[in-house]
């Protein structure tokens, strides 16, 4: 099979973790006899430095010619003084919007090999943590109009608009139900329907969409209760369906309870197979260029890409198994190392170890 992938390393530790992800993909291509074509482009601060824009048109054109996008990270203090429209993060928002990637899938799990790293009490983590947050990504309060800053009666005022139409809600609800069918067939829809009109519409449309997925259980939680339940007993959740704002907060909460943000991948999907895949951690400029970063979230993002865009379940599983085996053998980057038998390794060494185990596993 031909796999044509856009590689956008971005800023900070992005180039380092992306180099290790490429190692893993090349190992998969060799083991499973796929033809791998990698196209490299600029985004974020790196693009600003070279092209004076966070998302150059040549990057957009290159991505459009590929089957999927792998992204490292964007941003850093170097560009924080720029006006908002020119900051690195605008490149990420723009590429999601350009390719209509409306469903953000963020898995959060406690790997058995890292059970000691979770922030949860042992009796809670022992119940198991393996959930998926499906966040609407291109609508809601981040994109609603009107928005702005102005002066009213001599006072500064800031305002944003949370707005959804039924089609936006229905398509992300279907994405959540489809994802649940591949998991434990349970969806918790999160809203604030007791207060917000937009959430009342959200709940109504989600339940309408559920009529097409009677094999999936659906239940509702207000967002404040959902945040509490996520910490109290995350084992009760399979798929959490949320709006853009609520999903932004809850997916970060879900990530931190697992113990390391360096282990968490994500996928941003649209109507078809095309998607953008990235680790959820930031650019970590404080360790950039030091070969200390944890590349596993980026490598696991590549596994999500193989599954969701290319439908290659065995190949995706080979990466996940290789990561699990590497961790089982005690290898850790600095963010995961605790004590005892842990073997501290660099970013590049971790990438090599995973690639070797992909090859050996096949």
N, C-alpha and C positions, 0 to 999 in steps of 0.2 A: 504494500500500500504506500502511496505517496503522501507524505506529511509535510506540508509547507507552512512554516510557522514564523510569525513576526517576533523578533526578539528586541524588546525595549528595556535595556538595563536601567536607565534613569540615573538617579543620583545616589550619593552616599555609599552605602554598602550594596546598592543595586548591582553594579558590575561584578562584584565578588560573588554574590549568591547566584547571579545568572550564569556565571562561568561554570559553577558546580551543577546547576540544573541542566546545562547543555551536556555535561559529562554523562548525566543520568539518561538523558534522551538518546544520546549516541549509543550508550550501552543497550538500551531497549531496541533501537533500530537494528543493531547488529544481531542481537539475540533472536528477534522475531522477523528479521529479513524485510524491514521496511526501508523505503527510500526517503531520507530526511533532507529537507531543504530549509535552511535557516536564513532569514533576511533580517539584518540589523538596522535599527533606526534610533532616532533621538526623540526624547520626550522630557518634560519637566525642566529642571535647572540646566541640565546639559544642553537641551535644545535652546534655551534662552541665551546661554553663553555663545553658542555657535550660530544660531539663526534668529535671535531676538524675539522668539515666540515660544511658548511652552508646548505647542503642538504644530510643527511645520506641516505644510501641505504634502511634502514628499513622504512624511511618515504616514499620513492618512492614506495616500495612494498605495504605499507599500503594504500597509495592513489590509487594505481592501482586496489586494491580490493574493492574500494568504488565507489559510483555513482557520487560523486562530492566532491570538496574541498572547505572548508571555511577557509580563512586565515585572521589573524588579521593585523599585521604590522611587518616589519623587519627593523633592523638597529639601530644605536645609536653611540654616541661618543666613547663608550667603545671599539669599534672595528675599528675605523677609521684609526688606524695606521697599520693595517694588510695589506699585499700585496693584490692588487685588486682581485686576483683569490680566495681569502679566505674571502672576506668581506661578510656580511650578505646578501646584495642585489644579490649576485651571486646565492644564493639559490632560490630566486624568479625567476631570469632569467632562471635558470636551470630547474625548475619545469615546467615553460611555454614551454620550448623547449622539455623536455622529453615527455610531453603529447600532443605536436603539437597543442598548443592553439594559433592559429594564428589571431583570431579576438577579439579585446578588445572593449567591449561595455561600454561606459560611459554616462549614462543619466545625464542631468543637467536641473533642473527645479527650478523655484521659487515657493515654497509652499505658498498658499494664507495666511496661518497662520504666515508666516515669511516674508511677503512682505516688511516690514519695514527694514529688514536686508540687502536687496540687495544693491549693490553699484551703481546700475543704477539710472538714474533720474526717478522720479515717472511716467512721461509720457511715458517713454520707457518700464519700467517694467509693466505698465498697459496693454500693448499689449500682454503680456504673454511670459514666457520663459519656453519652454518644448522641449528640443532637445536631440538628441542622437549622440554622436561621435563614429563612428566605425573606430578604428585604427588598421592597420596591425601591428602585434606584434612580429613576429619571423623572419622578414627579414629586408631589408633596411640597413641603415648606421650603426646600432648598431651591426649587425652580418656580414656585408660584409667583404670580404677579397680581397686584402691584407689590413692590418691595423697595426699600430705600431708606435714606437718611435725609431729614429735612428739619427746618425750624418752624414751629407752630406757636404763635403767641409768645415769641421770645424764648421758647424752650426747645432744646434738641429732642427730636423724636426719631426712633428707628422702628421699622415695621416690616414684617414678612407675611406672606399669605400661604396658609396650608390649604391646598386645593387638589382634589382628585375627581376625575370623571369615571363613570362606571366601567368604561373599556380598560382604563389603566388598572383598576382594581381587579377586574375579571381575569386579565391575562396573567397577572402575578399570582393570583389565587390558583389558577390552573397549573402554573409552574410548581407551586407548593404541593398541590395534590399529586401531580405526576412524580415529584421527588419522593413523596411519602409512599407511593406505590412500590418504589424500589427499596424502601426501608421497612418500617414497622406499621405503616398505614395509619398514622395518627397525626393530625394537624391541630395545633393550637393557634387560633387567630387572635392577635393582640391589637387592642384599640382603646379608645377613650370615649365609648359611645354614651356614657352617662353624662358627658359634658359637651362634646364636640359634635356639631352637625356633620362634619366630614367623616367622623368615625361612625356615625349612624348609617351613613351611606355605605361605608366600608363593610360594616357587618352585614348589611342587607345583601350586598352584591356577592360577598364571600359565600353566604348561605345559598344564594341562587346558583353560584358556580358549583357548589357542593352537590347539587342534584345530579350532576354528571359523574360523580365519584362516590357512589353509595358504599363502595367497598372500603372507603377511608373514613375513619372517625374524625369528627370535627367538634371542637369545643372552643369557647371564647374566654379571654381574660382581659381585664383592664390592665393597662400598661404598668401602673404602679404595683398591682398585685403580681403581675408577671415578673417584674424585677425582683420582688421579694421571693417568689417561688423558685426562681432560677438559682438563687443562692441557697435556699432552704432545702430543696430536693430536685436537683437538675435531672435525676433519673426519670422523672415523670414526663419529660418532654422528648418527642421524636422530631417533629418539624414545627418550628415556630414561624408563622407568617406575620409579617409586620410592614407598616408603612416606612417611608424613608427615614424620618426623624427617629421614630421609636426603634427601628432596626439598627440605626447607627449606634444608639446607646446600648441596646440589649446584646448585640453581637459582640461589642467590646467587653461587656460584662461576662458573657459566656466564655470569651477567650481567656480572660484573666483567671477564672476559677480553675482552668485546666492546668495552670502552673507555669506555662511559658508561652508567650506570644510568638516565639520563634518556631513554634510547631504547627501554626495554623494557616492553612491555605484558603483561597477563595476563588469563586468563579462568578463572572458577570455574563449573563446569557440574554439572548433576544428570542425572536420567534423561531429561528432556525438553529443549525448546529454551530454556527460561528459564536465564539466567545472570547472573553478576555480573562486571563488567569493570573493571579498575583498573590503573594503572601500578604497578610494583613498588617504586619509590622511596618514601621516607618523606615526612613532612610538611615537612621542611627549615625549621624555625622560624627559623633564622638568616637566611634571605633572604625570609621571608614578608612580603608587602605591598610588596615592592620592585620588582616587575615584572621579576625576573631569572630566574625559574624556566624550565626547559625543558618545554614542554607536549607535546612530541612523543610521549612514552610514553602519555600520556592520550589523545591523538588516535589513536594506533595501537590503543589498547584499544577505541576506538569502531569501528575497522575490524574488529577481531575480533568485536565484537558484531554488526555487520552480516552477517558471514559465518556465525557459529555459531548465533545466535538467529534471524535473519531469512532466512538462506540467500541473501543478496544479494551474490553474488561480484563483479559488476561495480562495485557501489558500494564494497565493501571495497577493491577494487583501485584505485579512483579516489583514495581517501585515501592509500594506500601510494605510488602514483605521484606524488601531489602532494607528499608528504614527500620522496621521492627527488629530485624536480625542485628543490624549495626548497634542499635540501642541495647538489645539483649546482651551483646558482648561487652557492654560497659563503656562504649565510646561516647564522649560528651563534648560539645562545645561549651564555652565558658558560662553561658546562660543556663545550662542544664546541669553542670557539674555540682555535686554536693560534697561527697566525701567517700571514704571507704575504697571500693574497688573501681571507682570511676576513672576512666582514662581520658585525660584532657587532650583534645585534638583541635587543630586549626580548621578554619572554614574550608580550605582547599583539601585538607586531609579527610574531612568528613565527606566531601563530595567524591573523593577517590574511593573511600570505603564503600559508600552506597553503590557506586557504579560497579565495583568489583562483585558485590553481592547480587546485583541484577544479573550479571553475566553468569555467576556460579549457580544462581537459582534456576536459570533456564537450562 
